Amino acid sequence: MKKAGLCAAAVLIFVTVAATPALCAPSKKVAIVPFFINSPQDLGFLQNGLFNMLFSRLSDPGKVDVMDRETVDKVMAQAKKADEIKGSLNESKARIIGANMGVDYLLFGSLTHFGESVSLDANMVDITGEKATLTFFKQSNSMGDVIPMVNTFAGDINLKVFNRSIANELYARPQSQGSQAPGALQGTEDRVNGTSGGFVNLQQTGGKGFLTHLKFEGVITALATGDLNKDGMVQVVTATDYNILIHKLENNQLVVEHKLEFNSINRIIALDIADINNNGYPEIFVTSLNIHREGLRSFVLEYDGSAYVTIIEKQSYYFRVIDGPDKTKILLGQKSAGHPFKGNIYTMTASGRDYVTDQKLILPRSASVLSLARGAVTAQDAVEYVLINEHERLTVVSDTGRIDWKANNKFGGTDHYFLLPREDPDASYQERVYLNPRILFHDINDDGKPEVLAVRNEELAGGFGRYKRFTKGNLEILSWNGIALAPVFKTRSVQGWISDFAVTDIDGDGKNELVVCVVGASKFLTGSKGVLSNIISYKLE
């Protein structure tokens, strides 16, 4: 027995000693040089996204250490300053730079984007020269294929350079959540914007996918929700051109509690609710154009304990309430400037019975406060804004005004318009500037990372001259995938157009609903006559 025990101990010692070099092998160090972007457009966001994607896909704590972006940028800047590298980076220059960095591998490349075509060209260089450079080149006719390209190249590097196979879930798109009750979030295999899978629709199954709470003859121009009278119930506030209706939910139907009629020269285009003056009763901020749609005459309402009263009127501001840090409410105002996308945007505070500007936001030109929201997009702690610009492009902007990303396809779109001054006093035609609906951040998945909710109303034949006519609309729920805001959920398309929406617990069951106002399609240039508006809701859980 003693002899057997000694033999076993000897074998154990041998195995341990033999295994130790492998266990203690130093980790490989990799530097990723930000890819060069060849494009007529500003795609700085894409350069950042490619770096972040490759960083996460190649990092393997204790085995593969990827150098951080800040260090790489500093070394590259010093190298260029010292003329160590001239011209474009190649294999031999990469070995010099990599040796100076003290890394084992240096990864560099370029992405070329022109029109619909996109190509990725990359090189993984062994600094010692003992291994052949791993090269990758791929072309596509869709920008949506960039992520699969990066996934393929990262998989090649992991397998061929580091001899490891990465589990598919690291690269996977969001997957189906399985069958759920009608109206819940359900998985589909739809193809949207050229990418497949990963979409979740708010389904209509057997007519139970959404609930219809109100059918209204006419155009509901705006919608907002809140507990206006402190009764513990959410009221739904809707607007027509110059009337405001306050509803409560009874047996899943919206019943009018109060109808507030205002001067018929108003053209109401937006509603928001928040207790900005901190008196316990939320105000209703009403953004209204004048009857000629050439200027503003906004006003603010509030419940005084017995009735809804106007506390301030004839304001030359577009109002929007957005979520701030820790779900605080922030009132924003955009001063009239003769153009709804040109005025400065400010945070606003209550001062007595008035509202005054506070801090000016640093935003790019062509921004409207009506389609602006604040939240982190490209990084968890980023201070950013998402907006829909004058050209209906969804845009991510830093708090310094830098554009980090811009969509190629259109978002937003409403029937609300502002008339610009006539260039020729004798001309009868005035140029229309169309406004876009609100944007919201909301954590759909309860994963601590809010998604972006944005409307997409589609025009007849992609756009009909100077006048908009919508055929269908839907809400897209988007999340940052490393290089872009990509849709991960959407609602089924509805006929007509979506004028406004809210996320709230409309029925008091402790679960949020997506409340949407749908304006039915109408004959061209017939206005609101014969149009039917519906308020519907989808369960978000």
RORO-227719 format. One line per field, with one value per residue (C-alpha): residue number from 1; residue in one letter; x, y, z. Coordinates in steps of 0.02 Angstrom, whole numbers, plus 50000, padded with zeros to 5 digits. Each point is the difference from the previous one (the first is absolute). Last residue first. Layout:
<recs>
i: (NUM;...)
aa: (A;...)
x: (X;...)
y: (Y;...)
z: (Z;...)
</recs>
This chain:
<recs>
i: (541;540;539;538;537;536;535;534;533;532;531;530;529;528;527;526;525;524;523;522;521;520;519;518;517;516;515;514;513;512;511;510;509;508;507;506;505;504;503;502;501;500;499;498;497;496;495;494;493;492;491;490;489;488;487;486;485;484;483;482;481;480;479;478;477;476;475;474;473;472;471;470;469;468;467;466;465;464;463;462;461;460;459;458;457;456;455;454;453;452;451;450;449;448;447;446;445;444;443;442;441;440;439;438;437;436;435;434;433;432;431;430;429;428;427;426;425;424;423;422;421;420;419;418;417;416;415;414;413;412;411;410;409;408;407;406;405;404;403;402;401;400;399;398;397;396;395;394;393;392;391;390;389;388;387;386;385;384;383;382;381;380;379;378;377;376;375;374;373;372;371;370;369;368;367;366;365;364;363;362;361;360;359;358;357;356;355;354;353;352;351;350;349;348;347;346;345;344;343;342;341;340;339;338;337;336;335;334;333;332;331;330;329;328;327;326;325;324;323;322;321;320;319;318;317;316;315;314;313;312;311;310;309;308;307;306;305;304;303;302;301;300;299;298;297;296;295;294;293;292;291;290;289;288;287;286;285;284;283;282;281;280;279;278;277;276;275;274;273;272;271;270;269;268;267;266;265;264;263;262;261;260;259;258;257;256;255;254;253;252;251;250;249;248;247;246;245;244;243;242;241;240;239;238;237;236;235;234;233;232;231;230;229;228;227;226;225;224;223;222;221;220;219;218;217;216;215;214;213;212;211;210;209;208;207;206;205;204;203;202;201;200;199;198;197;196;195;194;193;192;191;190;189;188;187;186;185;184;183;182;181;180;179;178;177;176;175;174;173;172;171;170;169;168;167;166;165;164;163;162;161;160;159;158;157;156;155;154;153;152;151;150;149;148;147;146;145;144;143;142;141;140;139;138;137;136;135;134;133;132;131;130;129;128;127;126;125;124;123;122;121;120;119;118;117;116;115;114;113;112;111;110;109;108;107;106;105;104;103;102;101;100;99;98;97;96;95;94;93;92;91;90;89;88;87;86;85;84;83;82;81;80;79;78;77;76;75;74;73;72;71;70;69;68;67;66;65;64;63;62;61;60;59;58;57;56;55;54;53;52;51;50;49;48;47;46;45;44;43;42;41;40;39;38;37;36;35;34;33;32;31;30;29;28;27;26;25;24;23;22;21;20;19;18;17;16;15;14;13;12;11;10;9;8;7;6;5;4;3;2;1)
aa: (E;L;K;Y;S;I;I;N;S;L;V;G;K;S;G;T;L;F;K;S;A;G;V;V;C;V;V;L;E;N;K;G;D;G;D;I;D;T;V;A;F;D;S;I;W;G;Q;V;S;R;T;K;F;V;P;A;L;A;I;G;N;W;S;L;I;E;L;N;G;K;T;F;R;K;Y;R;G;F;G;G;A;L;E;E;N;R;V;A;L;V;E;P;K;G;D;D;N;I;D;H;F;L;I;R;P;N;L;Y;V;R;E;Q;Y;S;A;D;P;D;E;R;P;L;L;F;Y;H;D;T;G;G;F;K;N;N;A;K;W;D;I;R;G;T;D;S;V;V;T;L;R;E;H;E;N;I;L;V;Y;E;V;A;D;Q;A;T;V;A;G;R;A;L;S;L;V;S;A;S;R;P;L;I;L;K;Q;D;T;V;Y;D;R;G;S;A;T;M;T;Y;I;N;G;K;F;P;H;G;A;S;K;Q;G;L;L;I;K;T;K;D;P;G;D;I;V;R;F;Y;Y;S;Q;K;E;I;I;T;V;Y;A;S;G;D;Y;E;L;V;F;S;R;L;G;E;R;H;I;N;L;S;T;V;F;I;E;P;Y;G;N;N;N;I;D;A;I;D;L;A;I;I;R;N;I;S;N;F;E;L;K;H;E;V;V;L;Q;N;N;E;L;K;H;I;L;I;N;Y;D;T;A;T;V;V;Q;V;M;G;D;K;N;L;D;G;T;A;L;A;T;I;V;G;E;F;K;L;H;T;L;F;G;K;G;G;T;Q;Q;L;N;V;F;G;G;S;T;G;N;V;R;D;E;T;G;Q;L;A;G;P;A;Q;S;G;Q;S;Q;P;R;A;Y;L;E;N;A;I;S;R;N;F;V;K;L;N;I;D;G;A;F;T;N;V;M;P;I;V;D;G;M;S;N;S;Q;K;F;F;T;L;T;A;K;E;G;T;I;D;V;M;N;A;D;L;S;V;S;E;G;F;H;T;L;S;G;F;L;L;Y;D;V;G;M;N;A;G;I;I;R;A;K;S;E;N;L;S;G;K;I;E;D;A;K;K;A;Q;A;M;V;K;D;V;T;E;R;D;M;V;D;V;K;G;P;D;S;L;R;S;F;L;M;N;F;L;G;N;Q;L;F;G;L;D;Q;P;S;N;I;F;F;P;V;I;A;V;K;K;S;P;A;C;L;A;P;T;A;A;V;T;V;F;I;L;V;A;A;A;C;L;G;A;K;K;M)
x: (47769;49986;49814;49941;49878;49884;49934;49909;49974;49869;50011;49843;50050;50170;50080;49937;50168;50021;49868;50025;50099;49955;50086;50075;50033;50109;50007;50142;49946;50090;49959;49936;49820;49945;49921;50108;50164;50103;50106;49939;49961;49968;49937;50019;49950;49871;49985;50091;50166;50037;50097;50188;50137;50189;50026;50182;50081;50172;50179;50008;49823;49914;49816;49842;49813;49907;49822;49893;49917;49902;49941;50047;49968;50122;49992;50143;50027;49932;50123;50058;49867;49867;50086;50055;49984;50143;49983;50143;50028;50181;50049;50045;50143;49965;49952;49814;49972;49899;50105;49924;50073;49874;49996;49861;49923;50076;49958;49975;50070;49883;50056;49872;49912;49895;50146;49984;50111;50134;50103;49842;50034;50007;49840;50011;49934;49915;49949;50134;50165;50117;50139;50084;50142;50187;50005;50126;50133;50120;49954;50101;49896;50099;49861;50030;49879;49913;49896;49840;49985;49838;50081;49961;50084;49932;50088;50094;50099;50155;50086;50094;50010;49941;50085;49938;49821;49982;49844;49916;49855;49962;49860;49899;50160;50042;50177;50063;50162;50102;49967;50080;49856;49975;49976;49863;49855;49852;49826;49873;49876;50139;50160;49987;50152;50050;50137;50042;49993;50057;49889;50038;49892;49828;50044;49955;50104;49875;50092;50021;49952;50048;49920;50095;49915;50102;50013;50163;50091;49885;49844;49931;49864;49980;49940;50012;50012;49926;49876;49827;49937;50041;49900;49852;49879;49936;49868;49970;50167;50098;50032;50132;50015;50147;49998;50077;49963;50134;50026;49967;49872;49866;49884;50138;50110;49974;50110;49898;50089;49879;50057;50013;49918;50108;50064;50170;50001;50059;49864;50000;49884;50039;49892;50045;49927;49856;49942;49922;49895;49845;50023;49992;49878;50036;49902;50006;49967;49991;49991;50141;49943;50086;49853;50021;50160;50003;50006;50050;49956;50090;49927;50083;50071;49957;50082;50006;50031;49997;49978;50096;49918;50063;49872;50136;49906;50114;50064;50090;49987;50033;49928;50010;49912;49846;49923;49811;49865;50071;50010;50069;50070;50050;50096;50149;50051;49827;49927;50038;50185;50062;50182;50113;50139;50171;50140;50163;49994;50052;50081;49959;49904;49881;49996;49876;50048;49885;50008;49858;49974;49826;49838;49946;50080;50175;50092;50187;50116;50069;50181;50098;50145;50135;50184;50039;49859;50092;50130;50175;50121;50176;50167;50066;50056;49894;49845;49989;50059;49877;49856;50044;49998;49830;49924;50068;49920;49836;49999;50037;49859;49870;50093;49936;50075;50140;50187;50121;50187;50097;50184;50093;50183;50113;50070;50182;50002;50034;49862;49869;49885;49809;49946;49831;49902;49812;49892;49837;49894;49833;50073;50183;50066;50178;50057;50183;50124;50110;50035;50167;50061;50125;49999;50141;49934;50167;50000;49822;50047;50147;49903;49854;50121;50051;49820;49930;49933;49964;50121;50146;50035;50143;49983;50020;49830;49921;50072;49946;49821;49998;50063;49869;49857;50049;50005;49828;49925;50046;50123;49925;50056;49982;50025;49974;49837;49944;49977;49979;49812;49986;50143;49942;49827;50065;50124;49868;49877;50123;50040;49813;49962;50129;49900;49994;49942;50102;50073;50168;50015;50171;49980;50051;50165;49965;50143;50013;50096;50010;49986;50153;50002;49978;49874;50095;50166;49919;49928;50158;50038;49824;50000;50169;49948;49840;50094;50124;49859;49914;50162;50029;49824;50023;50162;49918;49856)
y: (52139;50151;49982;50093;50146;50083;50176;50016;50147;50001;50121;50052;50182;50026;50083;49951;50029;49820;49881;49944;49862;49970;50090;49877;50055;49876;49945;49877;49920;49992;49872;50037;49958;50183;49995;50132;49949;50114;50009;50137;50026;50134;50033;49825;49993;49920;49811;49911;49909;49864;50065;49988;49922;49985;50147;50053;50156;49982;49940;49903;49931;50152;49961;50045;49983;50040;50066;49978;50099;49979;50091;50179;50149;50144;50152;50083;49860;49831;49901;49820;49941;50052;50046;49885;50048;49935;50041;49984;49908;49992;49858;50022;49894;49935;49827;50025;49945;50151;50130;50160;50151;50103;50098;50123;50030;50094;50169;50043;50161;50068;50129;50136;50018;50152;50103;50190;50023;49888;49904;49962;49967;49816;49905;49874;49823;49862;49850;49895;49916;49910;49892;49993;49886;50032;50023;50118;49962;50088;50179;50113;50134;49997;49903;49862;49977;49845;50033;49930;50078;50085;50136;50132;49895;49859;50004;49893;50088;49943;49996;49835;49891;49837;50033;50033;50040;50086;50108;50165;50019;50116;49999;50153;50092;50018;49987;50059;50072;49893;50002;50085;50023;50173;50000;50097;50073;50067;49934;50119;49988;50029;49946;49822;49930;49971;49900;50086;49968;50134;50027;49932;49844;50081;50145;50183;49992;49950;49954;49817;49949;49849;49947;49866;49862;49896;49816;49975;50113;50096;49944;50121;50132;50092;50177;50102;50179;50168;50001;50077;49926;49968;49924;49941;49913;49823;49991;49954;49973;50123;49882;50076;50065;50075;50096;50006;50138;49969;50069;49974;49861;50121;49950;50026;49855;49910;49909;49958;49964;49917;50035;49866;50039;49984;50179;49955;50132;49868;49874;49910;49969;50027;50038;50040;50069;50113;50118;50148;50134;49910;50072;49863;49865;49884;49838;49914;49822;49918;49810;49889;49819;49853;49978;50182;50095;50187;50135;50183;50083;50153;50107;50116;49892;49837;49946;49847;49977;49826;50001;49880;49960;50037;50138;50135;50111;49987;49823;49989;49963;50096;49999;50111;50040;49893;50021;49982;49877;49914;49815;49967;49858;49875;49857;49922;49824;49932;50001;49815;50037;50176;49993;50125;49940;49937;50006;49906;49922;50068;50160;50092;50144;49875;49814;49912;49845;50038;49993;50059;50147;49984;50038;49819;49902;49938;49882;50003;50145;50000;50047;50161;49989;49876;50041;49947;49872;49901;49937;50053;49868;50018;49969;50176;50042;49888;49981;50168;50093;49911;50032;50184;50005;49916;50110;50157;49950;49954;50175;50090;49910;50133;50123;49900;49969;49893;49976;49897;49999;49917;49972;49899;50047;49848;49943;50020;50184;50049;50132;49876;50110;49985;50088;50071;50055;50027;50051;50096;50039;50092;50167;49995;49925;49938;49926;49991;49892;49975;49865;49994;49843;49957;50169;50105;50162;50038;49824;50025;50164;49920;49843;50106;50097;49837;49942;50164;50163;50140;50143;50032;49904;50036;50184;50049;50084;49851;49882;50112;50007;49811;49973;50118;49924;49824;50050;50082;49852;49869;49862;49827;49865;49821;49855;50064;50085;49955;50155;49966;50025;50148;50099;49955;50071;50155;50042;49975;50110;50142;50001;49990;50150;50099;49967;50176;49967;49996;49837;49915;49961;49952;49870;50047;49909;49846;49950;49820;49925;49812;49938;49924;49811;49951;49862;49937;50001;49915;49849;49899;50039;49951;49841;49946;50036;49901;49853;49999;50006;49853;49901;50039;49942;49839;49963;50035;49885)
z: (49011;49883;49975;49847;50000;49875;49975;49835;49883;49861;49853;49906;49995;50078;49850;49827;49915;49943;50064;50177;50087;50181;50144;50125;50179;50095;50182;50037;50163;50166;50134;50175;49955;49999;49826;49914;50079;49889;49843;49883;49816;49869;49823;49930;49817;49886;49992;50141;49986;50126;50146;50009;50103;49978;49882;49981;50067;49922;50020;50162;49999;50076;50030;49905;50028;49841;49999;49845;49862;49841;49844;50041;49887;50016;49890;49905;49876;50048;50105;50005;49878;50127;50161;50140;50183;50106;50185;50125;50163;50058;50118;50182;50070;50176;49937;50029;49819;49942;50091;49932;49910;49903;49837;49957;49830;49852;49925;49817;49927;49866;49870;49966;49832;49954;49936;50001;50154;49920;50126;50096;50184;50049;50039;50143;49981;50098;49891;50082;49952;50116;49930;49830;49948;50006;50188;50081;50130;50118;49952;50116;50088;50163;50087;49872;49855;49932;49844;49923;49827;49955;49894;50131;50133;50107;50168;50124;50135;50092;50168;49994;50155;49921;49834;49822;50051;50169;50015;49957;49878;49853;49872;50054;50047;49815;49934;49831;50066;50117;50187;50149;50121;50076;50188;50089;49902;50097;50040;50078;50144;50127;49914;49936;49913;49820;49915;49838;49812;49877;49849;49826;49978;50018;49884;50030;50158;50134;50159;50039;50176;50103;50163;50094;50099;50121;49952;50098;49875;49883;49911;49871;49997;49835;49965;49839;50061;49953;50144;49980;50164;50183;50144;49897;50117;50021;50136;50182;50084;49893;49854;49886;49823;49904;49835;49827;49873;49869;49824;49815;50009;49940;50143;50128;50052;50164;50124;50154;50164;50121;50177;50134;50168;50156;50003;49927;49861;49875;50042;49832;49851;49816;49848;49819;49837;50051;49861;50088;49911;50062;50174;50130;50052;50147;50005;50168;50059;49828;50012;49935;49990;50086;50119;50054;49958;50034;49867;49989;49835;49932;49861;49874;49859;50086;50161;50112;50186;50076;50188;50112;50165;50176;50029;49997;49874;49847;50018;49833;49814;49839;49824;49846;49835;50020;49828;49982;50049;50153;50039;50174;50104;49866;50078;49915;49951;50039;49823;49982;50018;49974;50047;50082;49890;50051;49876;50021;49829;49833;49945;49838;50078;50079;49965;50109;50098;50145;50189;50112;50116;50072;49907;49997;50143;49976;49887;50012;50038;49824;49987;50008;49878;50040;50009;50178;49993;49868;50121;49950;49937;50064;49917;50031;49822;49888;50108;50087;49845;49885;50121;50007;49809;49991;50135;49918;49834;50087;50079;49836;49908;50043;49891;49852;49828;50068;49988;50105;50027;50141;50027;50131;49992;49993;50165;50055;49953;50180;49996;49939;49894;49992;49840;49948;49845;50021;49852;49984;49847;50012;49948;50048;50160;50023;50164;50041;50093;50151;50128;50091;50084;50136;50084;50072;49929;49916;49926;49936;49914;49912;49955;49934;49889;49916;49976;49935;50073;49877;49974;50113;50159;50119;49954;50184;50001;49913;50130;50143;49935;49977;50177;50073;49899;50053;50184;49991;49907;50130;49958;49978;50121;49939;50121;50178;49954;49822;49894;49813;49981;50120;49921;49824;50034;50088;49860;49865;50094;50022;49813;49964;50109;49902;49843;49927;49822;49838;50065;50025;50185;50071;50136;50176;50037;50104;50114;50061;50145;50023;50178;50081;50016;50184;49969;49850;50094;50151;49910;49998;50181;50053;49896;50069;50180;49977;49922;50145;50126;49916;50002;50183;50042;49904;50093;50167;49956)
</recs>
